[in-house]
């Protein structure tokens, strides 16, 4: 910190070059923040998956349904402590752009299986007493409360391209009776859930069938063995099943759009390599322009090590300033709201990625300034002063 004023003065010498370099680094770390948030959104189901939960779907594809009667048979398998079911409704509210993840479920069993969804007891009771009642996640509720005035008691129309219209009606109608919150950061609060008994009675096809089952096992260490027992229970039946851990199923969904982790690494590698070239070139030019000054510093008593760290400090200052500003801007924008709630159920920048970004900013500064700093350290006083004038 002793020579901070000198370092800052050197950066101000070529203001335009410094600003452009700073902006390049800022944009790189802004992109880093957004890509980390996107990666977290697609991988949230994996990171939040419980080790004691299995998902049981049709062996051929998750889009094929299973008989509801399978629920009782799964519950009787040794090691299983609870079972519930879900079905993909594909609900659209008013306009196709207002699509949201929506599911017919059994209220008590569903919330028991997924305690990360927090619903007040009085709202749960209201849900069980209202046949067309529905509960909605806080993110989705706030979105439509601001736009369309949603509130507890609102009746909302839905259509479903999968299930069509309910019997003798031109649309599905639900009454909002509850709003659930997430027990921890990263919980999906975009869902819209309603009662399965109403859904099964009103739909005109595939009655008595469900999309998949959620299963809790007594001992998480025995989950793979219990999954095999479930698969064996329905082997050679008309609807064979595939039981797998919740994390494995979530990972499968994420990988349908590609390996997000690999894509992230590839994009960021290209970005940071480019930034290293930009920052390294800036520092090299700065050292070349100040050869005589560096020689003078050595002549008046600055050691080679002091000159090396003076150049490194300049590189670190511009890299960390640009990096921290980029991370801060990314955090502010991401925290302001989810730009695509229909595509990304959650959208936030994890603290671990902020820390990683800060570390990378320091690394960029060190690497970009290393070669110019070494050249400045090796500079001979006589050679430097010879270039004066």
C-alpha positions as CSV (number, residue, x, y, z in Angstrom):
1,X,0.0,0.0,0.0
2,X,3.1,2.2,0.4
3,X,3.3,3.0,-3.3
4,X,-0.4,2.8,-4.1
5,X,-0.4,6.5,-5.2
6,X,2.4,5.7,-7.7
7,X,0.6,2.7,-9.1
8,X,-2.6,4.7,-9.5
9,X,-0.8,7.5,-11.2
10,X,0.7,5.1,-13.7
11,X,-2.7,3.7,-14.6
12,X,-4.0,7.3,-15.1
13,X,-1.2,8.0,-17.5
14,X,-3.1,6.4,-20.4
15,X,-6.7,6.9,-19.3
16,X,-8.4,5.6,-22.4
17,X,-6.3,2.4,-22.5
18,X,-6.8,1.8,-18.8
19,X,-10.6,2.3,-19.1
20,X,-10.9,0.0,-22.1
21,X,-8.9,-2.7,-20.3
22,X,-10.9,-2.2,-17.1
23,X,-14.2,-2.5,-19.1
24,X,-13.0,-5.7,-20.8
25,X,-12.2,-7.3,-17.5
26,X,-15.5,-6.1,-16.0
27,X,-17.5,-7.6,-18.9
28,X,-15.7,-10.9,-18.6
29,X,-16.6,-11.2,-14.9
30,X,-20.1,-10.0,-15.5
31,X,-20.4,-12.9,-18.0
32,X,-18.9,-15.2,-15.4
33,X,-21.5,-14.2,-12.9
34,X,-24.4,-14.9,-15.3
35,X,-23.0,-18.2,-16.5
36,X,-22.6,-19.3,-12.8
37,X,-26.2,-18.4,-12.1
38,X,-27.4,-20.3,-15.1
39,X,-25.4,-23.3,-14.2
40,X,-26.8,-23.2,-10.7
41,X,-30.3,-23.0,-12.1
42,X,-29.9,-26.1,-14.3
43,X,-28.1,-28.0,-11.6
44,X,-30.3,-27.0,-8.6
45,X,-32.3,-30.2,-8.7
46,X,-29.0,-32.1,-8.3
47,X,-27.6,-30.0,-5.5
48,X,-30.9,-30.0,-3.5
49,X,-31.8,-33.6,-4.1
50,X,-32.2,-35.7,-0.9
51,X,-30.2,-38.9,-0.5
52,X,-33.2,-40.7,0.9
53,X,-35.5,-40.0,-2.0
54,X,-36.0,-42.1,-5.1
55,X,-37.9,-41.3,-8.3
56,X,-39.9,-44.0,-10.0
57,X,-40.9,-43.4,-13.7
58,X,-41.9,-45.5,-16.7
59,X,-38.9,-47.5,-17.9
60,X,-39.3,-46.3,-21.5
61,X,-39.8,-42.6,-20.9
62,X,-41.0,-40.2,-18.3
63,X,-43.7,-39.0,-20.6
64,X,-45.4,-42.3,-20.4
65,X,-47.7,-42.7,-17.4
66,X,-48.0,-45.4,-14.7
67,X,-51.0,-46.9,-13.0
68,X,-51.9,-45.2,-9.7
69,X,-52.3,-48.7,-8.2
70,X,-48.4,-49.0,-8.3
71,X,-48.3,-46.6,-5.3
72,X,-49.6,-49.3,-2.8
73,X,-47.3,-51.9,-4.2
74,X,-44.3,-49.7,-3.8
75,X,-45.3,-48.8,-0.3
76,X,-45.1,-52.5,0.7
77,X,-41.6,-53.0,-0.5
78,X,-39.1,-53.4,2.4
79,X,-37.2,-50.3,3.2
80,X,-39.8,-47.8,1.8
81,X,-41.2,-45.3,4.3
82,X,-43.3,-43.1,2.2
83,X,-44.7,-42.8,-1.4
84,X,-46.4,-40.0,-3.3
85,X,-47.1,-39.3,-7.0
86,X,-46.9,-36.4,-9.4
87,X,-48.0,-35.8,-13.0
88,X,-46.9,-33.1,-15.5
89,X,-49.9,-30.9,-16.2
90,X,-48.2,-28.4,-18.5
91,X,-50.4,-25.6,-17.4
92,X,-50.7,-22.3,-19.3
93,X,-52.3,-19.3,-17.7
94,X,-54.1,-17.1,-20.2
95,X,-51.2,-16.9,-22.7
96,X,-48.6,-19.5,-23.9
97,X,-45.9,-17.1,-22.6
98,X,-47.4,-17.7,-19.1
99,X,-46.5,-21.3,-18.9
100,X,-45.5,-22.6,-15.5
101,X,-44.6,-26.0,-14.0
102,X,-47.8,-27.4,-12.6
103,X,-48.7,-30.7,-11.0
104,X,-51.7,-32.5,-9.6
105,X,-50.7,-34.0,-6.3
106,X,-52.1,-35.4,-3.0
107,X,-51.5,-32.4,-0.6
108,X,-50.5,-34.2,2.6
109,X,-48.4,-36.9,1.0
110,X,-46.7,-34.5,-1.3
111,X,-45.7,-32.0,1.4
112,X,-44.5,-34.8,3.6
113,X,-42.3,-36.1,0.8
114,X,-40.9,-32.6,0.0
115,X,-40.5,-30.7,3.3
116,X,-38.4,-28.0,1.5
117,X,-41.9,-26.6,0.4
118,X,-43.2,-24.6,3.4
119,X,-47.0,-24.1,3.5
120,X,-48.8,-22.6,6.5
121,X,-51.0,-25.1,8.3
122,X,-54.2,-23.1,7.8
123,X,-53.5,-22.9,4.0
124,X,-52.9,-26.6,3.9
125,X,-56.2,-27.2,5.6
126,X,-57.9,-24.8,3.1
127,X,-56.3,-26.7,0.3
128,X,-57.7,-30.0,1.6
129,X,-61.2,-28.5,2.0
130,X,-61.4,-26.9,-1.5
131,X,-61.7,-29.3,-4.4
132,X,-60.4,-26.8,-6.9
133,X,-57.9,-25.3,-4.5
134,X,-54.3,-24.8,-5.6
135,X,-51.1,-23.6,-4.0
136,X,-48.4,-21.6,-5.8
137,X,-44.8,-20.9,-5.2
138,X,-43.8,-17.4,-3.9
139,X,-41.8,-16.5,-7.1
140,X,-44.7,-17.3,-9.4
141,X,-47.3,-15.7,-7.1
142,X,-45.3,-12.4,-6.8
143,X,-44.9,-12.3,-10.5
144,X,-48.6,-12.5,-11.3
145,X,-49.7,-10.6,-8.2
146,X,-47.8,-7.6,-9.6
147,X,-49.2,-8.1,-13.1
148,X,-52.7,-9.5,-12.7
149,X,-53.5,-8.9,-9.1
150,X,-53.3,-12.5,-7.9
151,X,-54.2,-12.9,-4.2
152,X,-55.5,-15.6,-1.9
153,X,-59.0,-16.5,-3.1
154,X,-58.3,-15.5,-6.8
155,X,-59.8,-17.9,-9.4
156,X,-57.4,-18.4,-12.3
157,X,-58.1,-20.1,-15.6
158,X,-55.6,-22.6,-17.1
159,X,-55.4,-24.6,-20.3
160,X,-53.2,-27.7,-20.9
161,X,-52.0,-28.8,-24.3
162,X,-51.4,-32.2,-22.8
163,X,-54.7,-33.0,-21.1
164,X,-57.0,-30.8,-23.1
165,X,-60.2,-29.3,-21.5
166,X,-61.9,-30.8,-18.4
167,X,-65.2,-32.5,-18.9
168,X,-68.0,-30.1,-20.0
169,X,-65.8,-27.0,-19.6
170,X,-63.6,-24.9,-21.9
171,X,-60.8,-24.4,-19.4
172,X,-59.5,-25.6,-16.0
173,X,-60.2,-23.2,-13.2
174,X,-58.4,-23.2,-9.8
175,X,-58.7,-21.1,-6.7
176,X,-55.5,-20.0,-5.0
177,X,-55.7,-21.0,-1.4
178,X,-52.0,-21.0,-0.4
179,X,-48.5,-19.7,-1.2
180,X,-45.5,-21.9,-0.4
181,X,-42.0,-20.7,0.5
182,X,-38.7,-22.4,0.1
183,X,-37.0,-23.8,3.2
184,X,-33.6,-22.9,1.8
185,X,-32.0,-20.9,-0.9
186,X,-32.3,-22.6,-4.3
187,X,-35.7,-24.2,-3.6
188,X,-37.9,-24.1,-6.6
189,X,-40.7,-21.6,-5.8
190,X,-42.2,-21.4,-9.3
191,X,-44.5,-24.4,-9.1
192,X,-48.3,-24.5,-9.2
193,X,-49.9,-27.5,-7.5
194,X,-53.5,-28.6,-7.3
195,X,-55.4,-31.7,-6.1
196,X,-55.1,-34.9,-8.0
197,X,-58.6,-36.1,-7.1
198,X,-60.2,-33.1,-8.9
199,X,-57.8,-33.5,-11.9
200,X,-58.5,-37.3,-12.3
201,X,-62.2,-36.8,-12.1
202,X,-62.3,-33.9,-14.6
203,X,-59.8,-35.2,-17.2
204,X,-61.2,-37.2,-20.1
205,X,-58.2,-39.6,-20.7
206,X,-55.7,-41.7,-18.8
207,X,-57.9,-41.8,-15.7
208,X,-56.3,-43.6,-12.8
209,X,-52.7,-43.0,-14.1
210,X,-49.9,-40.7,-12.8
211,X,-46.6,-39.4,-14.2
212,X,-44.1,-40.7,-11.7
213,X,-43.7,-41.6,-8.0
214,X,-41.5,-40.0,-5.3
215,X,-40.3,-42.6,-2.8
216,X,-38.6,-42.1,0.6
217,X,-36.4,-44.8,1.9
218,X,-35.7,-45.5,5.6
219,X,-31.9,-45.8,5.1
220,X,-30.2,-43.7,2.4
221,X,-27.3,-46.1,2.2
222,X,-29.8,-48.8,1.0
223,X,-31.3,-46.6,-1.7
224,X,-29.6,-48.5,-4.7
225,X,-30.8,-51.9,-3.3
226,X,-34.3,-50.6,-2.8
227,X,-34.4,-49.2,-6.3
228,X,-33.5,-52.6,-7.6
229,X,-36.3,-54.2,-5.6
230,X,-38.8,-51.7,-7.1
231,X,-37.6,-52.4,-10.6
232,X,-37.9,-56.1,-9.9
233,X,-41.5,-55.7,-8.5
234,X,-42.8,-54.5,-11.9
235,X,-40.5,-56.5,-14.2
236,X,-42.3,-58.0,-17.2
237,X,-45.5,-56.0,-16.4
238,X,-47.3,-53.9,-18.9
239,X,-45.7,-50.8,-17.5
240,X,-42.2,-51.6,-16.3
241,X,-40.5,-48.9,-14.2
242,X,-37.1,-47.3,-13.7
243,X,-36.3,-46.4,-10.1
244,X,-33.3,-44.1,-9.5
245,X,-32.1,-41.6,-7.0
246,X,-33.6,-38.1,-7.1
247,X,-30.1,-36.6,-7.9
248,X,-29.7,-39.0,-10.9
249,X,-33.1,-38.1,-12.3
250,X,-32.4,-34.3,-11.9
251,X,-29.0,-34.8,-13.6
252,X,-30.7,-36.6,-16.5
253,X,-33.0,-33.6,-17.0
254,X,-30.1,-31.2,-16.9
255,X,-28.1,-33.2,-19.4
256,X,-30.9,-33.1,-21.9
257,X,-29.8,-29.7,-22.9
258,X,-26.1,-30.6,-22.7
259,X,-23.3,-30.7,-20.1
260,X,-23.7,-27.3,-18.6
261,X,-20.5,-27.6,-16.6
262,X,-18.4,-28.3,-19.8
263,X,-20.1,-25.5,-21.7
264,X,-19.4,-23.1,-18.8
265,X,-15.8,-24.1,-18.6
266,X,-15.3,-23.8,-22.4
267,X,-16.9,-20.4,-22.7
268,X,-15.1,-19.0,-19.6
269,X,-11.7,-20.4,-20.7
270,X,-12.0,-18.6,-24.0
271,X,-13.1,-15.4,-22.3
272,X,-10.4,-15.4,-19.7
273,X,-7.7,-16.3,-22.2
274,X,-8.7,-13.3,-24.2
275,X,-8.7,-11.1,-21.1
276,X,-5.2,-12.3,-20.2
277,X,-4.0,-11.3,-23.6
278,X,-5.6,-7.9,-23.3
279,X,-4.4,-7.2,-19.7
280,X,-0.9,-8.7,-20.5
281,X,-0.6,-6.4,-23.6
282,X,-1.7,-3.4,-21.5
283,X,1.0,-4.1,-18.9
284,X,3.7,-4.8,-21.5
285,X,3.0,-1.5,-23.2
286,X,3.0,0.3,-19.9
287,X,6.4,-1.1,-19.0
288,X,7.9,-0.3,-22.4
289,X,6.7,3.3,-22.1
290,X,8.3,3.7,-18.7
291,X,11.7,2.1,-19.2
292,X,13.6,5.2,-18.4
293,X,11.5,5.9,-15.3
294,X,12.1,2.3,-14.1
295,X,15.8,2.8,-14.6
296,X,15.6,6.0,-12.6
297,X,13.8,4.3,-9.8
298,X,16.6,1.7,-9.6
299,X,19.2,4.4,-9.8
300,X,17.8,6.1,-6.7
301,X,17.7,2.9,-4.6
302,X,14.6,0.8,-5.7
303,X,15.6,-2.9,-5.6
304,X,14.8,-5.3,-8.5
305,X,12.2,-7.0,-6.2
306,X,10.6,-3.6,-5.4
307,X,10.3,-2.8,-9.2
308,X,8.9,-6.3,-9.8
309,X,6.2,-5.8,-7.2
310,X,5.5,-2.3,-8.4
311,X,4.5,-3.6,-11.8
312,X,2.7,-6.6,-10.3
313,X,0.7,-4.2,-8.1
314,X,-0.4,-2.2,-11.1
315,X,-1.6,-5.4,-12.9
316,X,-3.3,-6.6,-9.8
317,X,-5.1,-3.3,-9.2
318,X,-6.6,-3.1,-12.7
319,X,-7.6,-6.8,-12.7
320,X,-9.2,-6.9,-9.3
321,X,-10.9,-3.6,-9.7
322,X,-12.4,-4.7,-13.0
323,X,-13.2,-8.2,-11.7
324,X,-14.8,-7.0,-8.5
325,X,-16.9,-4.4,-10.3
326,X,-18.0,-7.1,-12.8
327,X,-19.0,-9.5,-10.0
328,X,-20.7,-6.8,-8.1
329,X,-22.7,-5.7,-11.1
330,X,-23.6,-9.3,-11.9
331,X,-24.8,-9.8,-8.3
332,X,-27.0,-6.7,-8.4
333,X,-28.6,-7.6,-11.7
334,X,-29.2,-11.2,-10.8
335,X,-30.6,-10.2,-7.4
336,X,-33.1,-7.8,-9.0
337,X,-35.1,-10.7,-10.4
338,X,-35.3,-13.7,-12.7
339,X,-35.5,-12.6,-16.3
340,X,-36.8,-15.9,-17.6
341,X,-38.8,-17.6,-14.8
342,X,-40.5,-20.0,-17.2
343,X,-37.1,-21.4,-18.2
344,X,-35.0,-21.1,-15.0
345,X,-37.0,-22.0,-11.9
346,X,-34.3,-20.4,-9.7
347,X,-31.8,-17.7,-10.5
348,X,-29.2,-16.5,-8.1
349,X,-25.4,-16.2,-7.8
350,X,-24.0,-18.6,-5.2
351,X,-21.6,-17.2,-2.6
352,X,-19.0,-19.9,-3.6
353,X,-19.0,-18.6,-7.2
354,X,-18.5,-15.0,-6.0
355,X,-15.5,-16.2,-4.0
356,X,-14.2,-18.1,-7.0
357,X,-14.6,-15.1,-9.2
358,X,-12.7,-12.9,-6.8
359,X,-9.9,-15.5,-6.7
360,X,-9.9,-15.6,-10.5
361,X,-9.6,-11.8,-10.7
362,X,-6.4,-12.0,-8.5
363,X,-5.1,-14.9,-10.7
364,X,-5.7,-12.8,-13.9
365,X,-3.8,-9.9,-12.4
366,X,-0.9,-12.1,-11.3
367,X,-0.5,-13.9,-14.7
368,X,-1.0,-10.8,-16.8
369,X,1.6,-8.8,-14.9
370,X,4.2,-11.6,-14.4
371,X,6.1,-11.4,-17.7
372,X,6.2,-7.5,-17.8
373,X,7.2,-7.4,-14.2
374,X,10.1,-9.9,-14.7
375,X,11.3,-7.8,-17.7
376,X,11.2,-4.7,-15.5
377,X,13.1,-6.5,-12.8
378,X,15.8,-7.6,-15.2
379,X,16.2,-4.2,-16.7
380,X,19.7,-2.8,-16.3
381,X,20.1,0.8,-15.2
382,X,22.5,1.7,-17.9
383,X,20.3,0.3,-20.7
384,X,17.2,2.0,-19.2
385,X,18.9,5.5,-18.9
386,X,20.4,5.2,-22.4
387,X,16.8,5.4,-23.8
388,X,16.1,8.7,-22.0
389,X,15.0,11.4,-24.2
